[in-house]
Each structure stands twice: as structure tokens, then as C-alpha cells.
């Protein structure tokens, strides 16, 4: 089973997001844990200042940025809208 941990920044941001986005996050997290490369997640590596990180879609505009620690562990770094994360 894939282990997920999160940053303090992720946890603080998560507390502030709307309930509908939290609900969508939990659905996508379940999908991510069972099938990390499912097409709905649009899981992809990032470039530039985010080199070494990956992004998954939560809703049309909300994303989670994460790092792969190893094959069994991922670290959720941040959550937010596309414009919040990639400014």
C-alpha cells in the first residue's frame, strides 16, 4: 500500500479549502492510492522550479503537488488552485 505523508503547508491549506473540494480530494486520493496513473488524475511531472515534483488534478482547477519519496511513499507538498500554485 502506498504511504502518503504531507507538509505543514499542505495541512494548513487543506483546512481552508471549500468542503466540495475536500470531498473531491478524498475521492481522488482513493483513486490515486489504487491507481496512481489513472487518466482522471492527469498525473504528470513538473518542470522548472518544480523539477522533481508531480501534480495530480483534484477538480478542474484544484491540484496537489507531491514528491515521490520512494516506490511506496509520496509526500504531498501543497494543494491549491492552478493560479495559486503556479504563480
PyMOL Python script that loads the backbone (N, CA, C, O; Angstrom):
from pymol import cmd

cmd.read_pdbstr("""\
ATOM      1  N   UNK A   1       0.846  -1.196   0.000  1.00  0.00           N
ATOM      2  CA  UNK A   1       0.000   0.000   0.000  1.00  0.00           C
ATOM      3  C   UNK A   1       0.879   1.242   0.000  1.00  0.00           C
ATOM      4  O   UNK A   1       1.877   1.311   0.717  1.00  0.00           O
ATOM      5  N   UNK A   2       0.506   2.200  -0.794  1.00  0.00           N
ATOM      6  CA  UNK A   2       1.229   3.456  -0.904  1.00  0.00           C
ATOM      7  C   UNK A   2       1.032   4.286   0.362  1.00  0.00           C
ATOM      8  O   UNK A   2      -0.095   4.495   0.811  1.00  0.00           O
ATOM      9  N   UNK A   3       2.140   4.755   0.930  1.00  0.00           N
ATOM     10  CA  UNK A   3       2.079   5.596   2.131  1.00  0.00           C
ATOM     11  C   UNK A   3       2.082   7.057   1.697  1.00  0.00           C
ATOM     12  O   UNK A   3       2.852   7.445   0.818  1.00  0.00           O
ATOM     13  N   UNK A   4       1.225   7.864   2.310  1.00  0.00           N
ATOM     14  CA  UNK A   4       1.144   9.286   1.996  1.00  0.00           C
ATOM     15  C   UNK A   4       1.422  10.085   3.256  1.00  0.00           C
ATOM     16  O   UNK A   4       0.816   9.848   4.301  1.00  0.00           O
ATOM     17  N   UNK A   5       2.347  11.038   3.151  1.00  0.00           N
ATOM     18  CA  UNK A   5       2.547  12.000   4.232  1.00  0.00           C
ATOM     19  C   UNK A   5       2.401  13.390   3.622  1.00  0.00           C
ATOM     20  O   UNK A   5       2.398  13.542   2.401  1.00  0.00           O
ATOM     21  N   UNK A   6       2.280  14.400   4.479  1.00  0.00           N
ATOM     22  CA  UNK A   6       2.042  15.743   3.953  1.00  0.00           C
ATOM     23  C   UNK A   6       2.819  16.792   4.732  1.00  0.00           C
ATOM     24  O   UNK A   6       3.165  16.605   5.899  1.00  0.00           O
ATOM     25  N   UNK A   7       3.076  17.888   4.058  1.00  0.00           N
ATOM     26  CA  UNK A   7       3.802  19.001   4.665  1.00  0.00           C
ATOM     27  C   UNK A   7       2.859  19.814   5.542  1.00  0.00           C
ATOM     28  O   UNK A   7       1.637  19.701   5.451  1.00  0.00           O
ATOM     29  N   UNK A   8       3.454  20.625   6.382  1.00  0.00           N
ATOM     30  CA  UNK A   8       2.669  21.534   7.217  1.00  0.00           C
ATOM     31  C   UNK A   8       1.905  22.520   6.331  1.00  0.00           C
ATOM     32  O   UNK A   8       0.757  22.863   6.612  1.00  0.00           O
ATOM     33  N   UNK A   9       2.561  22.972   5.253  1.00  0.00           N
ATOM     34  CA  UNK A   9       1.929  23.894   4.299  1.00  0.00           C
ATOM     35  C   UNK A   9       0.681  23.250   3.684  1.00  0.00           C
ATOM     36  O   UNK A   9      -0.360  23.896   3.569  1.00  0.00           O
ATOM     37  N   UNK A  10       0.790  21.975   3.289  1.00  0.00           N
ATOM     38  CA  UNK A  10      -0.349  21.260   2.719  1.00  0.00           C
ATOM     39  C   UNK A  10      -1.485  21.193   3.744  1.00  0.00           C
ATOM     40  O   UNK A  10      -2.636  21.487   3.424  1.00  0.00           O
ATOM     41  N   UNK A  11      -1.149  20.800   4.981  1.00  0.00           N
ATOM     42  CA  UNK A  11      -2.162  20.649   6.029  1.00  0.00           C
ATOM     43  C   UNK A  11      -2.885  21.966   6.320  1.00  0.00           C
ATOM     44  O   UNK A  11      -4.105  21.982   6.484  1.00  0.00           O
ATOM     45  N   UNK A  12      -2.136  23.067   6.384  1.00  0.00           N
ATOM     46  CA  UNK A  12      -2.745  24.375   6.651  1.00  0.00           C
ATOM     47  C   UNK A  12      -3.660  24.792   5.506  1.00  0.00           C
ATOM     48  O   UNK A  12      -4.763  25.286   5.740  1.00  0.00           O
ATOM     49  N   UNK A  13      -3.210  24.597   4.276  1.00  0.00           N
ATOM     50  CA  UNK A  13      -4.027  24.949   3.112  1.00  0.00           C
ATOM     51  C   UNK A  13      -5.280  24.085   3.042  1.00  0.00           C
ATOM     52  O   UNK A  13      -6.363  24.573   2.715  1.00  0.00           O
ATOM     53  N   UNK A  14      -5.126  22.789   3.353  1.00  0.00           N
ATOM     54  CA  UNK A  14      -6.250  21.861   3.266  1.00  0.00           C
ATOM     55  C   UNK A  14      -7.387  22.270   4.196  1.00  0.00           C
ATOM     56  O   UNK A  14      -8.559  22.132   3.847  1.00  0.00           O
ATOM     57  N   UNK A  15      -7.041  22.770   5.377  1.00  0.00           N
ATOM     58  CA  UNK A  15      -8.067  23.196   6.340  1.00  0.00           C
ATOM     59  C   UNK A  15      -8.921  24.340   5.807  1.00  0.00           C
ATOM     60  O   UNK A  15     -10.072  24.500   6.215  1.00  0.00           O
ATOM     61  N   UNK A  16      -8.367  25.135   4.898  1.00  0.00           N
ATOM     62  CA  UNK A  16      -9.053  26.338   4.403  1.00  0.00           C
ATOM     63  C   UNK A  16      -9.847  26.126   3.122  1.00  0.00           C
ATOM     64  O   UNK A  16     -10.603  27.010   2.720  1.00  0.00           O
ATOM     65  N   UNK A  17      -9.693  24.974   2.470  1.00  0.00           N
ATOM     66  CA  UNK A  17     -10.358  24.789   1.180  1.00  0.00           C
ATOM     67  C   UNK A  17     -11.844  24.475   1.371  1.00  0.00           C
ATOM     68  O   UNK A  17     -12.241  23.955   2.414  1.00  0.00           O
ATOM     69  N   UNK A  18     -12.660  24.790   0.370  1.00  0.00           N
ATOM     70  CA  UNK A  18     -14.109  24.532   0.464  1.00  0.00           C
ATOM     71  C   UNK A  18     -14.422  23.039   0.642  1.00  0.00           C
ATOM     72  O   UNK A  18     -13.673  22.172   0.191  1.00  0.00           O
ATOM     73  N   UNK A  19     -15.533  22.768   1.302  1.00  0.00           N
ATOM     74  CA  UNK A  19     -15.958  21.388   1.578  1.00  0.00           C
ATOM     75  C   UNK A  19     -16.112  20.570   0.303  1.00  0.00           C
ATOM     76  O   UNK A  19     -15.808  19.377   0.295  1.00  0.00           O
ATOM     77  N   UNK A  20     -16.576  21.193  -0.768  1.00  0.00           N
ATOM     78  CA  UNK A  20     -16.764  20.453  -2.021  1.00  0.00           C
ATOM     79  C   UNK A  20     -15.413  19.988  -2.580  1.00  0.00           C
ATOM     80  O   UNK A  20     -15.312  18.903  -3.152  1.00  0.00           O
ATOM     81  N   UNK A  21     -14.382  20.817  -2.408  1.00  0.00           N
ATOM     82  CA  UNK A  21     -13.045  20.446  -2.884  1.00  0.00           C
ATOM     83  C   UNK A  21     -12.462  19.355  -1.986  1.00  0.00           C
ATOM     84  O   UNK A  21     -11.786  18.450  -2.474  1.00  0.00           O
ATOM     85  N   UNK A  22     -12.718  19.433  -0.682  1.00  0.00           N
ATOM     86  CA  UNK A  22     -12.257  18.374   0.238  1.00  0.00           C
ATOM     87  C   UNK A  22     -12.872  17.045  -0.150  1.00  0.00           C
ATOM     88  O   UNK A  22     -12.189  16.021  -0.174  1.00  0.00           O
ATOM     89  N   UNK A  23     -14.164  17.059  -0.454  1.00  0.00           N
ATOM     90  CA  UNK A  23     -14.853  15.840  -0.871  1.00  0.00           C
ATOM     91  C   UNK A  23     -14.230  15.278  -2.150  1.00  0.00           C
ATOM     92  O   UNK A  23     -13.984  14.076  -2.253  1.00  0.00           O
ATOM     93  N   UNK A  24     -13.980  16.147  -3.107  1.00  0.00           N
ATOM     94  CA  UNK A  24     -13.344  15.722  -4.363  1.00  0.00           C
ATOM     95  C   UNK A  24     -11.942  15.191  -4.093  1.00  0.00           C
ATOM     96  O   UNK A  24     -11.514  14.221  -4.718  1.00  0.00           O
ATOM     97  N   UNK A  25     -11.218  15.827  -3.159  1.00  0.00           N
ATOM     98  CA  UNK A  25      -9.869  15.381  -2.814  1.00  0.00           C
ATOM     99  C   UNK A  25      -9.895  13.946  -2.303  1.00  0.00           C
ATOM    100  O   UNK A  25      -9.087  13.123  -2.735  1.00  0.00           O
ATOM    101  N   UNK A  26     -10.811  13.633  -1.391  1.00  0.00           N
ATOM    102  CA  UNK A  26     -10.860  12.277  -0.833  1.00  0.00           C
ATOM    103  C   UNK A  26     -11.185  11.235  -1.904  1.00  0.00           C
ATOM    104  O   UNK A  26     -10.652  10.126  -1.874  1.00  0.00           O
ATOM    105  N   UNK A  27     -12.050  11.585  -2.840  1.00  0.00           N
ATOM    106  CA  UNK A  27     -12.352  10.665  -3.954  1.00  0.00           C
ATOM    107  C   UNK A  27     -11.115  10.447  -4.816  1.00  0.00           C
ATOM    108  O   UNK A  27     -10.809   9.318  -5.199  1.00  0.00           O
ATOM    109  N   UNK A  28     -10.399  11.539  -5.122  1.00  0.00           N
ATOM    110  CA  UNK A  28      -9.197  11.424  -5.946  1.00  0.00           C
ATOM    111  C   UNK A  28      -8.063  10.733  -5.194  1.00  0.00           C
ATOM    112  O   UNK A  28      -7.257  10.027  -5.801  1.00  0.00           O
ATOM    113  N   UNK A  29      -7.995  10.929  -3.892  1.00  0.00           N
ATOM    114  CA  UNK A  29      -6.970  10.248  -3.093  1.00  0.00           C
ATOM    115  C   UNK A  29      -7.186   8.737  -3.150  1.00  0.00           C
ATOM    116  O   UNK A  29      -6.230   7.978  -3.311  1.00  0.00           O
ATOM    117  N   UNK A  30      -8.428   8.303  -3.019  1.00  0.00           N
ATOM    118  CA  UNK A  30      -8.749   6.884  -3.111  1.00  0.00           C
ATOM    119  C   UNK A  30      -8.331   6.339  -4.480  1.00  0.00           C
ATOM    120  O   UNK A  30      -7.739   5.264  -4.574  1.00  0.00           O
ATOM    121  N   UNK A  31      -8.640   7.084  -5.528  1.00  0.00           N
ATOM    122  CA  UNK A  31      -8.253   6.691  -6.880  1.00  0.00           C
ATOM    123  C   UNK A  31      -6.732   6.656  -7.017  1.00  0.00           C
ATOM    124  O   UNK A  31      -6.182   5.722  -7.601  1.00  0.00           O
ATOM    125  N   UNK A  32      -6.051   7.674  -6.479  1.00  0.00           N
ATOM    126  CA  UNK A  32      -4.587   7.764  -6.540  1.00  0.00           C
ATOM    127  C   UNK A  32      -3.937   6.575  -5.828  1.00  0.00           C
ATOM    128  O   UNK A  32      -2.958   6.016  -6.322  1.00  0.00           O
ATOM    129  N   UNK A  33      -4.473   6.191  -4.681  1.00  0.00           N
ATOM    130  CA  UNK A  33      -3.888   5.081  -3.921  1.00  0.00           C
ATOM    131  C   UNK A  33      -4.059   3.749  -4.635  1.00  0.00           C
ATOM    132  O   UNK A  33      -3.201   2.872  -4.527  1.00  0.00           O
ATOM    133  N   UNK A  34      -5.162   3.589  -5.363  1.00  0.00           N
ATOM    134  CA  UNK A  34      -5.391   2.321  -6.056  1.00  0.00           C
ATOM    135  C   UNK A  34      -4.776   2.310  -7.460  1.00  0.00           C
ATOM    136  O   UNK A  34      -4.378   1.257  -7.958  1.00  0.00           O
ATOM    137  N   UNK A  35      -4.700   3.484  -8.094  1.00  0.00           N
ATOM    138  CA  UNK A  35      -4.197   3.560  -9.468  1.00  0.00           C
ATOM    139  C   UNK A  35      -3.571   4.933  -9.712  1.00  0.00           C
ATOM    140  O   UNK A  35      -4.221   5.811 -10.279  1.00  0.00           O
ATOM    141  N   UNK A  36      -2.315   5.131  -9.292  1.00  0.00           N
ATOM    142  CA  UNK A  36      -1.686   6.457  -9.365  1.00  0.00           C
ATOM    143  C   UNK A  36      -1.639   7.083 -10.751  1.00  0.00           C
ATOM    144  O   UNK A  36      -1.560   8.306 -10.871  1.00  0.00           O
ATOM    145  N   UNK A  37      -1.687   6.275 -11.788  1.00  0.00           N
ATOM    146  CA  UNK A  37      -1.607   6.825 -13.146  1.00  0.00           C
ATOM    147  C   UNK A  37      -2.945   6.820 -13.876  1.00  0.00           C
ATOM    148  O   UNK A  37      -2.985   6.863 -15.106  1.00  0.00           O
ATOM    149  N   UNK A  38      -4.037   6.766 -13.121  1.00  0.00           N
ATOM    150  CA  UNK A  38      -5.369   6.789 -13.725  1.00  0.00           C
ATOM    151  C   UNK A  38      -5.529   8.091 -14.529  1.00  0.00           C
ATOM    152  O   UNK A  38      -5.132   9.156 -14.056  1.00  0.00           O
ATOM    153  N   UNK A  39      -6.103   8.014 -15.734  1.00  0.00           N
ATOM    154  CA  UNK A  39      -6.230   9.203 -16.588  1.00  0.00           C
ATOM    155  C   UNK A  39      -6.972  10.379 -15.937  1.00  0.00           C
ATOM    156  O   UNK A  39      -6.661  11.531 -16.237  1.00  0.00           O
ATOM    157  N   UNK A  40      -7.939  10.117 -15.056  1.00  0.00           N
ATOM    158  CA  UNK A  40      -8.678  11.196 -14.389  1.00  0.00           C
ATOM    159  C   UNK A  40      -7.768  12.084 -13.550  1.00  0.00           C
ATOM    160  O   UNK A  40      -8.053  13.267 -13.364  1.00  0.00           O
ATOM    161  N   UNK A  41      -6.680  11.521 -13.044  1.00  0.00           N
ATOM    162  CA  UNK A  41      -5.779  12.274 -12.170  1.00  0.00           C
ATOM    163  C   UNK A  41      -4.856  13.209 -12.951  1.00  0.00           C
ATOM    164  O   UNK A  41      -4.333  14.177 -12.398  1.00  0.00           O
ATOM    165  N   UNK A  42      -4.663  12.922 -14.217  1.00  0.00           N
ATOM    166  CA  UNK A  42      -3.717  13.675 -15.054  1.00  0.00           C
ATOM    167  C   UNK A  42      -2.380  13.828 -14.305  1.00  0.00           C
ATOM    168  O   UNK A  42      -1.815  14.917 -14.214  1.00  0.00           O
ATOM    169  N   UNK A  43      -1.911  12.713 -13.784  1.00  0.00           N
ATOM    170  CA  UNK A  43      -0.659  12.689 -13.009  1.00  0.00           C
ATOM    171  C   UNK A  43       0.508  12.957 -13.951  1.00  0.00           C
ATOM    172  O   UNK A  43       0.708  12.236 -14.929  1.00  0.00           O
ATOM    173  N   UNK A  44       1.281  14.008 -13.647  1.00  0.00           N
ATOM    174  CA  UNK A  44       2.404  14.351 -14.525  1.00  0.00           C
ATOM    175  C   UNK A  44       3.528  15.019 -13.745  1.00  0.00           C
ATOM    176  O   UNK A  44       3.310  15.636 -12.703  1.00  0.00           O
ATOM    177  N   UNK A  45       4.733  14.880 -14.279  1.00  0.00           N
ATOM    178  CA  UNK A  45       5.895  15.513 -13.657  1.00  0.00           C
ATOM    179  C   UNK A  45       5.908  16.991 -14.016  1.00  0.00           C
ATOM    180  O   UNK A  45       5.378  17.398 -15.050  1.00  0.00           O
ATOM    181  N   UNK A  46       6.515  17.778 -13.154  1.00  0.00           N
ATOM    182  CA  UNK A  46       6.582  19.221 -13.353  1.00  0.00           C
ATOM    183  C   UNK A  46       7.986  19.638 -13.777  1.00  0.00           C
ATOM    184  O   UNK A  46       8.944  18.877 -13.636  1.00  0.00           O
ATOM    185  N   UNK A  47       8.092  20.844 -14.289  1.00  0.00           N
ATOM    186  CA  UNK A  47       9.370  21.354 -14.807  1.00  0.00           C
ATOM    187  C   UNK A  47       9.748  22.642 -14.075  1.00  0.00           C
ATOM    188  O   UNK A  47       9.003  23.130 -13.225  1.00  0.00           O
ATOM    189  N   UNK A  48      10.907  23.175 -14.417  1.00  0.00           N
ATOM    190  CA  UNK A  48      11.339  24.461 -13.886  1.00  0.00           C
ATOM    191  C   UNK A  48      11.590  24.398 -12.386  1.00  0.00           C
ATOM    192  O   UNK A  48      12.267  23.493 -11.899  1.00  0.00           O
ATOM    193  N   UNK A  49      11.035  25.374 -11.652  1.00  0.00           N
ATOM    194  CA  UNK A  49      11.257  25.429 -10.198  1.00  0.00           C
ATOM    195  C   UNK A  49      10.629  24.229  -9.488  1.00  0.00           C
ATOM    196  O   UNK A  49      10.982  23.930  -8.347  1.00  0.00           O
ATOM    197  N   UNK A  50       9.704  23.544 -10.154  1.00  0.00           N
ATOM    198  CA  UNK A  50       9.053  22.368  -9.568  1.00  0.00           C
ATOM    199  C   UNK A  50       9.657  21.058 -10.062  1.00  0.00           C
ATOM    200  O   UNK A  50       9.044  20.002  -9.908  1.00  0.00           O
ATOM    201  N   UNK A  51      10.839  21.109 -10.648  1.00  0.00           N
ATOM    202  CA  UNK A  51      11.501  19.894 -11.123  1.00  0.00           C
ATOM    203  C   UNK A  51      11.645  18.905  -9.966  1.00  0.00           C
ATOM    204  O   UNK A  51      12.074  19.282  -8.876  1.00  0.00           O
ATOM    205  N   UNK A  52      11.288  17.643 -10.201  1.00  0.00           N
ATOM    206  CA  UNK A  52      11.326  16.630  -9.156  1.00  0.00           C
ATOM    207  C   UNK A  52       9.989  16.440  -8.458  1.00  0.00           C
ATOM    208  O   UNK A  52       9.838  15.539  -7.634  1.00  0.00           O
ATOM    209  N   UNK A  53       9.012  17.293  -8.787  1.00  0.00           N
ATOM    210  CA  UNK A  53       7.670  17.200  -8.216  1.00  0.00           C
ATOM    211  C   UNK A  53       6.699  16.711  -9.280  1.00  0.00           C
ATOM    212  O   UNK A  53       6.993  16.721 -10.475  1.00  0.00           O
ATOM    213  N   UNK A  54       5.534  16.283  -8.808  1.00  0.00           N
ATOM    214  CA  UNK A  54       4.464  15.809  -9.681  1.00  0.00           C
ATOM    215  C   UNK A  54       3.179  16.509  -9.293  1.00  0.00           C
ATOM    216  O   UNK A  54       3.065  17.053  -8.195  1.00  0.00           O
ATOM    217  N   UNK A  55       2.212  16.497 -10.195  1.00  0.00           N
ATOM    218  CA  UNK A  55       0.917  17.128  -9.939  1.00  0.00           C
ATOM    219  C   UNK A  55      -0.204  16.172 -10.306  1.00  0.00           C
ATOM    220  O   UNK A  55      -0.122  15.446 -11.297  1.00  0.00           O
ATOM    221  N   UNK A  56      -1.261  16.182  -9.484  1.00  0.00           N
ATOM    222  CA  UNK A  56      -2.488  15.461  -9.827  1.00  0.00           C
ATOM    223  C   UNK A  56      -3.659  16.435  -9.745  1.00  0.00           C
ATOM    224  O   UNK A  56      -3.652  17.365  -8.938  1.00  0.00           O
ATOM    225  N   UNK A  57      -4.653  16.213 -10.582  1.00  0.00           N
ATOM    226  CA  UNK A  57      -5.852  17.049 -10.592  1.00  0.00           C
ATOM    227  C   UNK A  57      -6.829  16.562  -9.529  1.00  0.00           C
ATOM    228  O   UNK A  57      -7.057  15.364  -9.366  1.00  0.00           O
ATOM    229  N   UNK A  58      -7.396  17.525  -8.814  1.00  0.00           N
ATOM    230  CA  UNK A  58      -8.464  17.223  -7.855  1.00  0.00           C
ATOM    231  C   UNK A  58      -9.803  17.591  -8.487  1.00  0.00           C
ATOM    232  O   UNK A  58     -10.730  16.782  -8.514  1.00  0.00           O
ATOM    233  N   UNK A  59      -9.895  18.816  -8.994  1.00  0.00           N
ATOM    234  CA  UNK A  59     -11.059  19.263  -9.783  1.00  0.00           C
ATOM    235  C   UNK A  59     -10.486  19.900 -11.036  1.00  0.00           C
ATOM    236  O   UNK A  59      -9.294  19.762 -11.312  1.00  0.00           O
ATOM    237  N   UNK A  60     -11.310  20.589 -11.787  1.00  0.00           N
ATOM    238  CA  UNK A  60     -10.820  21.250 -12.985  1.00  0.00           C
ATOM    239  C   UNK A  60      -9.687  22.228 -12.697  1.00  0.00           C
ATOM    240  O   UNK A  60      -8.757  22.348 -13.495  1.00  0.00           O
ATOM    241  N   UNK A  61      -9.754  22.927 -11.564  1.00  0.00           N
ATOM    242  CA  UNK A  61      -8.755  23.951 -11.267  1.00  0.00           C
ATOM    243  C   UNK A  61      -7.863  23.616 -10.063  1.00  0.00           C
ATOM    244  O   UNK A  61      -6.783  24.191  -9.932  1.00  0.00           O
ATOM    245  N   UNK A  62      -8.278  22.720  -9.204  1.00  0.00           N
ATOM    246  CA  UNK A  62      -7.517  22.392  -7.985  1.00  0.00           C
ATOM    247  C   UNK A  62      -6.517  21.282  -8.240  1.00  0.00           C
ATOM    248  O   UNK A  62      -6.816  20.305  -8.928  1.00  0.00           O
ATOM    249  N   UNK A  63      -5.320  21.442  -7.676  1.00  0.00           N
ATOM    250  CA  UNK A  63      -4.223  20.488  -7.861  1.00  0.00           C
ATOM    251  C   UNK A  63      -3.559  20.153  -6.533  1.00  0.00           C
ATOM    252  O   UNK A  63      -3.644  20.910  -5.567  1.00  0.00           O
ATOM    253  N   UNK A  64      -2.896  18.998  -6.507  1.00  0.00           N
ATOM    254  CA  UNK A  64      -1.986  18.632  -5.425  1.00  0.00           C
ATOM    255  C   UNK A  64      -0.611  18.459  -6.045  1.00  0.00           C
ATOM    256  O   UNK A  64      -0.456  17.766  -7.051  1.00  0.00           O
ATOM    257  N   UNK A  65       0.386  19.093  -5.441  1.00  0.00           N
ATOM    258  CA  UNK A  65       1.774  18.921  -5.866  1.00  0.00           C
ATOM    259  C   UNK A  65       2.435  17.995  -4.848  1.00  0.00           C
ATOM    260  O   UNK A  65       2.333  18.200  -3.638  1.00  0.00           O
ATOM    261  N   UNK A  66       3.115  16.973  -5.366  1.00  0.00           N
ATOM    262  CA  UNK A  66       3.726  15.998  -4.468  1.00  0.00           C
ATOM    263  C   UNK A  66       5.078  15.543  -4.977  1.00  0.00           C
ATOM    264  O   UNK A  66       5.443  15.769  -6.130  1.00  0.00           O
ATOM    265  N   UNK A  67       5.820  14.889  -4.075  1.00  0.00           N
ATOM    266  CA  UNK A  67       7.113  14.288  -4.418  1.00  0.00           C
ATOM    267  C   UNK A  67       7.019  12.794  -4.165  1.00  0.00           C
ATOM    268  O   UNK A  67       6.318  12.347  -3.257  1.00  0.00           O
ATOM    269  N   UNK A  68       7.732  12.032  -4.974  1.00  0.00           N
ATOM    270  CA  UNK A  68       7.865  10.598  -4.718  1.00  0.00           C
ATOM    271  C   UNK A  68       9.086  10.412  -3.822  1.00  0.00           C
ATOM    272  O   UNK A  68      10.202  10.761  -4.209  1.00  0.00           O
ATOM    273  N   UNK A  69       8.880   9.865  -2.634  1.00  0.00           N
ATOM    274  CA  UNK A  69       9.992   9.585  -1.724  1.00  0.00           C
ATOM    275  C   UNK A  69      10.667   8.283  -2.170  1.00  0.00           C
ATOM    276  O   UNK A  69      11.889   8.214  -2.304  1.00  0.00           O
ATOM    277  N   UNK A  70       9.855   7.269  -2.392  1.00  0.00           N
ATOM    278  CA  UNK A  70      10.306   6.016  -2.985  1.00  0.00           C
ATOM    279  C   UNK A  70       9.092   5.346  -3.610  1.00  0.00           C
ATOM    280  O   UNK A  70       8.036   5.970  -3.714  1.00  0.00           O
ATOM    281  N   UNK A  71       9.214   4.099  -4.025  1.00  0.00           N
ATOM    282  CA  UNK A  71       8.101   3.424  -4.708  1.00  0.00           C
ATOM    283  C   UNK A  71       6.870   3.231  -3.831  1.00  0.00           C
ATOM    284  O   UNK A  71       5.774   3.001  -4.344  1.00  0.00           O
ATOM    285  N   UNK A  72       7.042   3.324  -2.506  1.00  0.00           N
ATOM    286  CA  UNK A  72       5.923   3.074  -1.599  1.00  0.00           C
ATOM    287  C   UNK A  72       5.500   4.285  -0.792  1.00  0.00           C
ATOM    288  O   UNK A  72       4.642   4.167   0.082  1.00  0.00           O
ATOM    289  N   UNK A  73       6.082   5.456  -1.062  1.00  0.00           N
ATOM    290  CA  UNK A  73       5.819   6.621  -0.227  1.00  0.00           C
ATOM    291  C   UNK A  73       5.805   7.892  -1.071  1.00  0.00           C
ATOM    292  O   UNK A  73       6.732   8.148  -1.840  1.00  0.00           O
ATOM    293  N   UNK A  74       4.737   8.691  -0.918  1.00  0.00           N
ATOM    294  CA  UNK A  74       4.665  10.003  -1.554  1.00  0.00           C
ATOM    295  C   UNK A  74       4.451  11.069  -0.487  1.00  0.00           C
ATOM    296  O   UNK A  74       3.905  10.798   0.583  1.00  0.00           O
ATOM    297  N   UNK A  75       4.890  12.280  -0.796  1.00  0.00           N
ATOM    298  CA  UNK A  75       4.835  13.400   0.135  1.00  0.00           C
ATOM    299  C   UNK A  75       4.056  14.535  -0.516  1.00  0.00           C
ATOM    300  O   UNK A  75       4.535  15.159  -1.463  1.00  0.00           O
ATOM    301  N   UNK A  76       2.841  14.805  -0.002  1.00  0.00           N
ATOM    302  CA  UNK A  76       2.026  15.887  -0.532  1.00  0.00           C
ATOM    303  C   UNK A  76       2.582  17.212  -0.028  1.00  0.00           C
ATOM    304  O   UNK A  76       2.570  17.482   1.173  1.00  0.00           O
ATOM    305  N   UNK A  77       3.067  18.033  -0.949  1.00  0.00           N
ATOM    306  CA  UNK A  77       3.706  19.292  -0.601  1.00  0.00           C
ATOM    307  C   UNK A  77       2.710  20.442  -0.493  1.00  0.00           C
ATOM    308  O   UNK A  77       2.752  21.215   0.464  1.00  0.00           O
ATOM    309  N   UNK A  78       1.809  20.558  -1.477  1.00  0.00           N
ATOM    310  CA  UNK A  78       0.871  21.676  -1.463  1.00  0.00           C
ATOM    311  C   UNK A  78      -0.404  21.338  -2.217  1.00  0.00           C
ATOM    312  O   UNK A  78      -0.441  20.439  -3.058  1.00  0.00           O
ATOM    313  N   UNK A  79      -1.457  22.095  -1.885  1.00  0.00           N
ATOM    314  CA  UNK A  79      -2.753  21.966  -2.554  1.00  0.00           C
ATOM    315  C   UNK A  79      -3.264  23.373  -2.809  1.00  0.00           C
ATOM    316  O   UNK A  79      -3.102  24.265  -1.977  1.00  0.00           O
ATOM    317  N   UNK A  80      -3.880  23.561  -3.962  1.00  0.00           N
ATOM    318  CA  UNK A  80      -4.428  24.872  -4.285  1.00  0.00           C
ATOM    319  C   UNK A  80      -4.925  24.906  -5.712  1.00  0.00           C
ATOM    320  O   UNK A  80      -4.871  23.912  -6.435  1.00  0.00           O
ATOM    321  N   UNK A  81      -5.414  26.080  -6.105  1.00  0.00           N
ATOM    322  CA  UNK A  81      -5.845  26.237  -7.485  1.00  0.00           C
ATOM    323  C   UNK A  81      -4.605  26.372  -8.362  1.00  0.00           C
ATOM    324  O   UNK A  81      -3.505  26.637  -7.876  1.00  0.00           O
ATOM    325  N   UNK A  82      -4.803  26.190  -9.623  1.00  0.00           N
ATOM    326  CA  UNK A  82      -3.688  26.284 -10.573  1.00  0.00           C
ATOM    327  C   UNK A  82      -2.980  27.636 -10.419  1.00  0.00           C
ATOM    328  O   UNK A  82      -1.751  27.692 -10.372  1.00  0.00           O
ATOM    329  N   UNK A  83      -3.751  28.718 -10.340  1.00  0.00           N
ATOM    330  CA  UNK A  83      -3.127  30.050 -10.254  1.00  0.00           C
ATOM    331  C   UNK A  83      -2.431  30.276  -8.914  1.00  0.00           C
ATOM    332  O   UNK A  83      -1.447  31.013  -8.858  1.00  0.00           O
ATOM    333  N   UNK A  84      -2.916  29.662  -7.831  1.00  0.00           N
ATOM    334  CA  UNK A  84      -2.257  29.790  -6.529  1.00  0.00           C
ATOM    335  C   UNK A  84      -0.910  29.061  -6.514  1.00  0.00           C
ATOM    336  O   UNK A  84       0.066  29.558  -5.952  1.00  0.00           O
ATOM    337  N   UNK A  85      -0.868  27.902  -7.124  1.00  0.00           N
ATOM    338  CA  UNK A  85       0.330  27.068  -7.063  1.00  0.00           C
ATOM    339  C   UNK A  85       1.419  27.493  -8.044  1.00  0.00           C
ATOM    340  O   UNK A  85       2.607  27.411  -7.734  1.00  0.00           O
ATOM    341  N   UNK A  86       1.013  27.944  -9.217  1.00  0.00           N
ATOM    342  CA  UNK A  86       1.987  28.229 -10.275  1.00  0.00           C
ATOM    343  C   UNK A  86       2.121  29.723 -10.554  1.00  0.00           C
ATOM    344  O   UNK A  86       2.119  30.142 -11.712  1.00  0.00           O
ATOM    345  N   UNK A  87       2.239  30.524  -9.499  1.00  0.00           N
ATOM    346  CA  UNK A  87       2.365  31.977  -9.719  1.00  0.00           C
ATOM    347  C   UNK A  87       3.797  32.395  -9.930  1.00  0.00           C
ATOM    348  O   UNK A  87       4.072  33.578 -10.128  1.00  0.00           O
TER     349      UNK A  87
END
""", "prot")
cmd.dss("prot")
cmd.show_as("cartoon", "prot")
cmd.util.cbc("prot")
cmd.orient("prot")
